[in-house]
Amino acid sequence: MHSVSANGAEIPALGLGTWTLKGPSLPSLIAKAVEAGYRHIDTAAMYGNESEIGDGIRQCGLDRNELFVTTKVWHTDLADGALQKSAASSLSRLGLDVVDLLLIHWPPTDGTSIEEAIGALNDAKAQGMARHIGISNFPVAYIERAARASEHPLACNQCEYHPMLDQDVVLAACREHGMTFTSYCPLGRGGEIFSSPAVSDAAAAHGRTPAQIVLRWHVQQQSVAAIPRSSNPDHVAANFQIWDFELDDAQMQAISALRSRNHRICDFDFSPDWD
C-alpha cells in the first residue's frame, strides 16, 4: 500500500472522496473502490452519507483493520461536549467502534476557540473514538494554534488543492509539523486543468488520462495524499491506476506552474482568511 507517514499515522496516499455521494448505489461504489485497490475512505458528518459508507465497508469483505476511514466534525459542533457527541454519532452511523482519523472539518465559527475545539478533539481520541486526529481547511496561523494546543500530534490537514491553486505556504507548515496534506478537489473539476498543455502533453507522453496525470502529480509531492471523488465506478477504478509510472521533474514543474491561476472552488461565508 502506498501511504504517507504522519505523526504515527500511515495514511493511504490515495483515498475515495465521498462529498455529495449519497443513496442506495453508494455501498456498492465503496465495495468496487476497495476491489480496485482503495484502502482509504473519506466521509464527514455533514455529507449525510455515513450510514451508506458503513454499509459499503461491511459489503467490501475486508477486515476492518485493512481500511483507513476518515470522518469529520462540522464547524458548528466543535465546543467541548458537542464535538464528542458528533463523533459518537458518526461512529454509530458508520457502524464502527473507532475511525482511523477524526478531523475538525472547518475552523470553528460559533465562538468556540480553536484551543477548546482541539481539546475536545483530543478527548474524543482519549475516549477511543479515533486512532488519529487532525484538522481540515486550516490556514497557517490556525495550524500553529492547533499544533500548540494539541496533546497528541495532528496527523493531517485536509484542504482544497489542485494544480491551479497555490498551497505552498500551507504545505510548508504541514511539513514543519509532520502532518500529511490531504488534497480534496484534487482534480479541480477537470476542465481547464485537463486541457492545459502541461497536463495533456504529459498524458500523451505516458498514455494516461489527464486525471491520472494530475493524481500522480499529487502523490509525487512530499507528504501529500489525495481523495478524488467520482460517482462513476469506471472513473473510480481508473483514478487508482497511477502507481506504475512517474512524472519527470520537467512535467512536475510544468503542472505546478499552473498554480499562478490561483483558482479556489470551495470558498464559503464561514471560510477562514486563506493564505
Helices and strands as residue ranges (DSSP letters): E 3-6, E 9-12, E 16-17, H 26-36, E 40-42, G 45-47, H 50-60, G 64-66, E 68-73, H 82-94, E 99-104, H 114-126, E 130-136, H 140-149, E 156-160, H 168-176, E 180-184, H 192-195, H 197-206, H 210-219, E 224-226, H 233-239, H 249-256, G 257-261
